[in-house]
């Protein structure tokens, strides 16, 4: 017999979840059904919801899970030899602000073939540091991880300056702390929590994502930011006290996430939805109109704070970077796939002579920068005009979406090596010791419609779980899918086609996280619901 908590109204009492008896009509269970029943009993979520009995403190299990996750990532990146992501030139734009330069060969092909982790102190002058072509400073929350790596480098006897292997160590420790937080924030029984955390670890440990930990890029901040935001939102939806502390964690995690990369700004409306999507129980308890208004004051203030951080980040984004992205959108995305490029140029307010630059980048021999009318581009083209173009030409989004899905399902950067020069591996060799996500995406390329199918299934099941008030995991699934879609289209519409495989890496990470979320949702929905006896 299970006693409901007396302080919880009848309408909010929990739903207990016992595995459905998976038996044949004859009363005998087949081997597959028996195995499924055993897994449901072992890893099922148990009772979750507002009225469930208070779970025991899981600090020991959470800390152990986080420690094991950190060790798995460290072992995966550094044993038997270091693996990472070779620098292709863009990493210099961020790391030079720390007063360091990379020890690497001068030739582009030479230094992209291998990982060169050592960055030594260096004094820059003029425009040698910052965004290529303008010298404007580049900002990212990844700098916080880089500063920790710079402090750790001499401790690990890797010389002065910064070694990206030390940054990888920092990322592994932070990842372990987030897994510990995830185990503590998830609903349900301990085996269920550990299973979901293990699946998240398995996804992140794929070389497609983990290799970025040992690199000068800002993708690790985006990966870890998404996980931190998931943990903070689960705590917020769980109704932990004090409420302001839960909100503060969400604000800090969201600020870190949206400032990781410009494309992460697409998460701003999704985070706003997550903060204002209050649990139904909280809305009921705020019975009076005044209390209902007060219930939204703190979330609304948190949204305003995050929006302020996002606006400040946009303000310091290099203007040259914005120009490059707009150029790529017009000349590498819109015109090459246009049935009538001249008409599109006229709609955009550009001279028809720009048609000769179709399919080019700013570095191409037929680049539009050599056109005497190029100043017109800066006067006419901005993000608002690009958004208006696609709003009035929605049919063009179909082809772009197909190309985006193809890029997302091809996440491996083939032109960047994974090994150090002294590893004995060949130039640009890629390591595939744990190709779980890579294998799944490669198989999905045979039927790309399976990817939006995965998203849609996760979204629908998330709404189903959220509607029945079982836990915040349903809301998290909805937020993750919407965030993935928002970033997917932000990249396609506002950042163009060149280097799209790398630009889709973070969206690919969010898509992969749908798998453990889907397992959690199915585990809850496939269980038999029973009302507790009072």
C-alpha positions in Angstrom: 0.0 0.0 0.0 1.2 3.4 -0.9 0.2 6.4 1.2 -0.2 9.7 -0.6 1.3 12.8 0.9 -1.4 14.6 2.9 -0.2 18.0 1.9 -0.9 17.3 -1.8 -4.4 17.8 -3.2 -6.2 14.8 -4.8 -5.9 16.3 -8.3 -2.1 16.5 -8.0 -1.4 13.1 -6.5 1.1 11.1 -8.3 0.6 8.3 -10.7 2.4 5.1 -9.9 4.0 3.3 -12.8 4.3 -0.5 -12.7 5.4 -2.4 -15.8 2.6 -3.8 -17.9 2.5 -7.6 -17.6 3.9 -8.6 -21.0 2.3 -12.1 -21.4 0.7 -14.1 -24.2 -3.0 -14.8 -24.0 -2.1 -18.4 -23.0 -0.5 -17.0 -19.9 3.1 -17.9 -20.9 5.6 -15.2 -21.6 7.9 -15.4 -24.6 11.7 -14.8 -24.2 11.6 -11.3 -25.8 8.6 -10.3 -23.7 10.2 -11.7 -20.6 13.4 -9.8 -21.3 11.4 -6.6 -21.9 9.5 -7.1 -18.6 12.7 -7.6 -16.8 14.2 -4.4 -18.2 11.0 -2.5 -17.3 11.2 -3.8 -13.7 14.9 -3.0 -13.5 15.1 0.3 -15.2 11.5 1.6 -15.1 10.9 5.0 -13.7 8.7 4.0 -10.8 6.5 6.8 -9.3 7.1 10.3 -10.6 5.1 13.4 -10.4 4.1 16.2 -7.9 2.6 13.8 -5.4 5.2 11.0 -5.5 7.0 10.0 -2.3 10.0 12.1 -1.8 13.0 10.3 -3.4 15.9 9.4 -1.1 19.0 11.6 -1.4 21.1 10.5 -4.3 24.2 12.5 -3.7 26.4 9.4 -3.5 24.9 7.9 -6.7 25.0 11.3 -8.5 28.7 11.9 -7.5 29.7 8.4 -8.5 27.9 8.7 -11.8 29.5 12.0 -12.5 33.0 10.7 -11.6 32.6 7.7 -13.8 31.4 9.9 -16.7 34.4 12.1 -16.3 36.7 9.1 -16.3 35.1 7.6 -19.3 35.6 10.9 -21.3 39.2 11.2 -20.1 39.9 7.6 -21.0 38.2 8.1 -24.4 40.2 11.2 -25.3 43.7 10.4 -23.8 44.1 6.6 -23.8 46.0 5.0 -25.5 46.9 8.4 -27.2 45.4 11.8 -27.4 42.7 12.5 -30.0 41.0 15.8 -30.7 40.0 18.1 -33.6 42.7 19.7 -35.8 42.6 23.5 -36.0 41.6 24.8 -39.4 42.5 28.5 -38.8 39.3 29.7 -37.1 40.5 28.8 -33.6 43.2 31.4 -33.8 40.5 34.2 -33.8 39.4 33.2 -30.3 42.6 32.0 -28.6 44.8 34.9 -29.7 42.9 37.1 -27.2 44.7 35.1 -24.5 48.1 36.3 -25.8 49.1 33.0 -27.3 49.9 31.5 -30.7 49.8 27.9 -32.0 53.0 25.9 -32.6 52.1 24.3 -36.0 53.4 24.1 -39.6 52.7 27.1 -41.8 51.0 25.3 -44.6 47.2 25.0 -44.4 47.2 21.3 -45.4 50.0 20.5 -43.0 48.5 21.9 -39.9 44.9 20.6 -40.6 46.2 17.1 -40.9 47.1 16.7 -37.2 46.2 18.1 -33.8 48.8 20.6 -32.6 47.7 21.3 -29.0 50.5 23.6 -27.9 49.9 27.4 -27.8 52.8 29.5 -26.5 52.8 33.2 -25.3 52.9 35.7 -28.1 52.5 39.5 -28.4 50.2 40.6 -31.2 50.1 43.9 -33.0 47.5 45.6 -35.3 45.0 43.3 -36.9 46.9 40.1 -36.4 44.6 39.0 -33.6 40.8 38.8 -33.9 38.4 38.0 -36.7 40.1 37.4 -40.0 40.1 40.5 -42.2 39.1 43.0 -39.5 41.0 42.2 -36.3 37.8 42.7 -34.3 37.8 40.8 -31.0 35.9 37.5 -30.9 34.0 36.6 -27.7 32.6 33.3 -26.5 31.7 31.7 -23.2 34.3 29.1 -24.3 36.9 31.6 -23.0 35.9 30.6 -19.5 37.0 27.0 -20.2 40.1 28.2 -22.0 41.2 30.3 -19.0 40.8 27.2 -16.8 42.8 25.2 -19.3 45.5 27.9 -19.4 45.8 27.7 -15.6 45.9 23.9 -15.7 48.5 23.7 -18.5 51.7 24.3 -16.3 50.2 22.2 -13.5 50.2 19.2 -15.9 53.8 20.1 -17.1 52.7 21.0 -20.6 54.8 24.2 -20.7 53.7 27.8 -20.5 50.8 29.3 -22.5 48.0 26.9 -23.1 47.7 23.3 -24.2 44.3 22.2 -25.6 44.7 18.8 -23.9 44.3 20.7 -20.6 41.2 22.3 -22.0 40.0 18.8 -22.8 40.6 17.8 -19.2 38.5 20.8 -18.0 35.7 19.9 -20.3 35.7 16.3 -19.1 35.5 17.4 -15.4 32.7 19.9 -16.2 30.8 17.2 -18.2 31.1 14.8 -15.2 29.7 17.5 -12.9 26.7 18.0 -15.3 26.1 14.2 -15.4 26.0 14.3 -11.6 23.5 17.1 -11.7 21.4 15.3 -14.3 21.2 12.1 -12.1 20.1 14.3 -9.2 17.5 16.3 -11.2 15.9 13.4 -13.2 12.7 11.9 -11.8 12.1 8.3 -10.9 14.1 5.4 -9.4 17.9 5.3 -9.3 18.4 2.7 -12.1 16.2 4.8 -14.4 18.3 7.9 -13.7 21.6 6.2 -14.2 20.4 4.6 -17.5 19.5 8.0 -19.0 22.7 9.6 -17.7 24.7 6.7 -19.3 23.0 7.2 -22.6 23.8 10.9 -22.6 27.4 10.0 -21.8 27.4 7.5 -24.7 26.1 10.2 -27.1 28.7 12.8 -26.0 31.6 10.3 -26.1 31.1 9.9 -29.9 34.2 11.3 -31.7 31.9 13.6 -33.6 31.4 15.6 -30.5 34.0 14.6 -27.9 37.0 15.4 -30.2 36.0 19.1 -30.0 37.0 19.0 -26.3 40.6 19.0 -27.4 40.5 21.9 -29.8 40.5 25.7 -29.9 36.9 25.8 -31.1 33.8 27.1 -29.2 31.7 24.0 -29.8 32.5 22.5 -26.3 30.8 25.5 -24.7 27.7 24.9 -26.8 27.6 21.2 -25.9 28.2 21.7 -22.2 25.8 24.7 -22.2 23.0 22.7 -23.6 23.5 20.0 -21.0 23.8 22.6 -18.2 20.6 24.2 -19.4 18.8 20.8 -19.4 19.9 20.1 -15.8 18.9 23.6 -14.6 15.5 23.4 -16.3 14.7 20.0 -14.7 15.6 21.5 -11.3 13.4 24.5 -12.0 10.4 22.4 -13.2 10.8 20.1 -10.2 9.9 23.0 -8.0 13.0 22.9 -5.8 13.3 25.4 -3.1 14.4 28.2 -2.9 12.8 29.0 -6.2 15.1 32.0 -6.9 18.1 29.6 -6.7 16.6 27.4 -9.4 15.9 30.4 -11.6 19.4 31.7 -11.1 20.8 28.4 -12.3 18.7 28.6 -15.4 19.8 32.2 -16.1 23.5 31.4 -15.7 23.2 28.2 -17.8 21.2 30.1 -20.5 23.7 33.0 -20.5 26.6 30.6 -21.0 24.8 28.7 -23.8 23.6 31.7 -25.9 27.0 33.3 -25.7 28.9 30.2 -26.8 28.4 30.8 -30.5 26.3 33.3 -32.5 24.1 30.5 -33.8 23.1 29.7 -30.1 21.2 32.9 -30.0 18.4 31.0 -31.6 17.8 29.4 -28.2 16.6 32.6 -26.7 12.8 32.2 -27.6 13.0 28.5 -26.6 14.4 29.4 -23.2 11.7 32.0 -22.7 9.1 29.4 -23.4 10.7 27.0 -21.0 10.8 29.5 -18.2 7.2 30.6 -18.7 5.9 27.1 -19.1 5.1 26.7 -15.4 4.0 23.3 -14.0 0.2 23.0 -13.8 0.5 22.3 -10.1 2.2 25.6 -9.5 -0.5 27.5 -11.4 -3.2 25.8 -9.3 -1.6 26.7 -6.0 -1.5 30.3 -7.2 -5.3 30.6 -6.7 -5.8 34.3 -6.7 -5.2 36.6 -9.7 -2.5 38.4 -7.7 -0.6 35.2 -7.0 -0.9 34.1 -10.6 0.7 37.4 -11.7 3.4 37.0 -9.1 4.1 33.5 -10.3 5.2 34.9 -13.6 7.2 37.9 -12.3 10.4 36.0 -11.5 10.4 33.9 -14.8 9.7 37.1 -16.8 12.5 38.9 -15.1 14.8 35.9 -15.8 13.8 36.0 -19.5 14.6 39.7 -19.6 18.0 39.1 -18.0 18.9 36.4 -20.6 17.6 38.6 -23.4 19.9 41.4 -22.1 22.9 39.1 -22.2 21.9 38.0 -25.8 21.6 41.6 -27.0 25.0 42.5 -25.5 26.5 39.5 -27.2 25.1 40.6 -30.6 26.4 44.1 -30.0 30.0 42.8 -29.7 29.8 40.3 -32.5 32.4 41.2 -35.2 30.8 43.2 -38.0 33.0 41.4 -40.4 31.6 38.1 -39.3 28.0 39.3 -39.9 29.0 40.5 -43.3 30.6 37.2 -44.2 27.5 35.3 -43.1 25.2 37.5 -45.1 27.4 37.2 -48.1 27.3 33.4 -47.9 23.5 33.4 -47.5 23.0 35.5 -50.6 25.7 34.2 -53.0 26.2 30.7 -51.7 22.6 29.8 -50.7 20.0 31.9 -52.4 21.4 32.5 -55.9 22.9 29.1 -56.7 19.5 27.4 -56.1 17.4 30.1 -57.6 15.3 29.6 -60.7 15.7 33.3 -61.5 18.8 34.8 -59.8 18.3 38.2 -61.5 14.8 38.5 -60.1 16.1 37.6 -56.6 18.8 40.2 -56.8 16.2 42.8 -57.8 14.0 41.8 -54.8 17.0 42.1 -52.5 17.8 45.6 -53.9 21.1 44.6 -55.6 22.4 45.3 -59.0 21.9 42.5 -61.6 25.6 42.5 -62.3 26.0 40.6 -59.0 24.7 37.5 -60.8 28.3 36.6 -61.9 29.2 36.0 -58.2 26.6 33.3 -57.7 28.1 30.3 -55.9 31.1 32.3 -54.7 32.5 33.1 -51.2 34.3 36.3 -50.3 37.6 34.6 -51.1 36.6 33.3 -54.5 38.1 34.6 -57.7 34.6 35.7 -58.9 33.7 37.2 -55.5 31.2 40.1 -55.4 33.7 42.2 -53.4 35.4 43.0 -56.7 32.2 44.4 -58.1 32.2 48.2 -58.2 28.6 48.1 -56.8 29.6 46.1 -53.7 29.0 49.0 -51.3 25.4 48.5 -52.3 25.5 45.1 -50.6 26.3 46.6 -47.2 23.5 49.2 -47.6 20.8 46.8 -48.6 21.4 43.4 -47.0 20.9 42.7 -43.3 19.4 39.9 -41.3 15.9 41.4 -41.4 15.9 41.6 -45.2 17.1 38.0 -45.4 14.4 36.8 -43.1 11.8 38.8 -45.1 13.1 37.2 -48.3 12.5 33.7 -47.0 9.1 34.7 -45.5 8.0 35.7 -49.0 9.7 32.8 -50.7 8.8 29.8 -48.4 9.2 27.3 -51.3 12.9 28.0 -51.2 13.1 26.6 -47.7 12.3 23.1 -48.9 15.6 22.6 -50.8 17.6 24.3 -48.1 16.0 22.0 -45.5 17.0 19.0 -47.5 20.6 20.2 -47.8 20.6 21.0 -44.1 19.5 17.5 -43.1 22.1 16.0 -45.4 24.8 18.1 -43.7 23.5 17.2 -40.2 23.7 13.5 -41.0 27.3 14.0 -42.2 28.8 15.4 -39.0 32.3 14.2 -39.4 34.8 16.9 -40.5 36.8 14.9 -43.0 39.4 17.7 -43.6 40.5 17.8 -40.0 42.6 15.1 -38.5 42.0 13.5 -35.1 45.5 12.5 -34.1 48.7 14.3 -33.1 51.7 14.4 -35.5 53.7 11.9 -33.4 50.8 9.4 -33.1 52.0 7.2 -36.0 48.6 7.7 -37.8 48.4 9.0 -41.4 47.5 12.6 -42.3 43.9 13.7 -41.6 43.2 10.2 -40.1 39.9 10.1 -38.2 39.4 8.0 -35.1 36.2 6.0 -34.8 36.5 4.1 -31.5 33.0 4.9 -30.4 31.0 5.8 -33.5 27.5 5.4 -32.0 26.1 8.6 -33.3 28.1 8.6 -36.5 26.9 5.1 -37.3 23.3 6.0 -36.5 23.5 9.1 -38.7 25.2 7.2 -41.5 22.5 4.6 -41.5 19.8 7.3 -41.4 21.2 8.9 -44.6 19.5 6.0 -46.5 16.2 7.4 -45.4 16.7 11.0 -44.2 13.0 11.4 -43.4 13.8 9.3 -40.3 15.5 12.3 -38.7 12.5 14.7 -38.7 10.5 11.6 -37.7 12.7 11.1 -34.6 12.2 14.8 -33.8 8.4 14.7 -34.3 8.1 11.5 -32.2 10.1 13.0 -29.4 8.1 16.2 -29.5 4.7 14.4 -29.4 5.7 12.0 -26.6 7.2 15.0 -24.7 3.8 16.8 -25.0 2.1 13.6 -23.8 4.2 13.3 -20.7 4.0 17.0 -20.0 0.2 17.0 -20.3 -0.1 14.2 -17.8 2.1 16.1 -15.3 4.4 13.1 -14.8 7.7 15.1 -14.7 9.7 17.9 -16.3 11.3 15.3 -18.7 8.4 15.9 -21.1 8.9 19.6 -21.1 12.7 19.1 -21.6 12.0 16.9 -24.7 9.8 19.6 -26.2 12.4 22.3 -25.5 15.2 20.2 -26.9 13.4 19.5 -30.2 12.3 23.1 -30.6 15.8 24.3 -29.8 17.2 22.0 -32.4 14.8 23.2 -35.0 15.4 26.9 -34.2 19.2 26.5 -34.5 18.9 24.3 -37.7 17.0 27.1 -39.5 19.1 29.9 -38.0 22.2 28.3 -39.5 20.5 27.7 -42.9 18.9 31.1 -43.2 21.5 33.4 -41.6 24.9 31.7 -41.9 24.8 30.2 -45.5 26.1 27.0 -47.0 29.9 27.1 -46.8 31.2 25.1 -43.9 27.7 23.9 -43.2 28.8 20.5 -41.9 30.6 22.1 -39.0 27.9 24.7 -38.4 25.4 21.8 -38.0 27.4 20.0 -35.4 25.5 21.5 -32.4 22.2 20.8 -34.0 23.4 17.3 -34.5 24.3 17.0 -30.8 20.7 18.1 -29.9 19.3 15.6 -32.3 21.4 12.8 -30.8 20.1 13.8 -27.3 16.6 13.0 -28.5 17.5 9.3 -28.3 18.1 9.2 -24.5 15.1 11.5 -24.1 13.0 9.2 -26.2 14.0 6.2 -24.0 13.0 8.1 -20.9 9.6 9.1 -22.4 8.8 5.7 -23.7 9.8 4.2 -20.3 7.2 6.4 -18.6 4.4 6.1 -21.1 4.8 2.3 -21.6 4.4 1.7 -17.9 1.1 0.8 -16.3 -0.4 3.8 -14.4 -2.2 3.1 -11.2 -3.7 5.4 -8.6 -2.2 5.1 -5.1 -4.5 4.1 -2.2 -5.0 6.6 0.5 
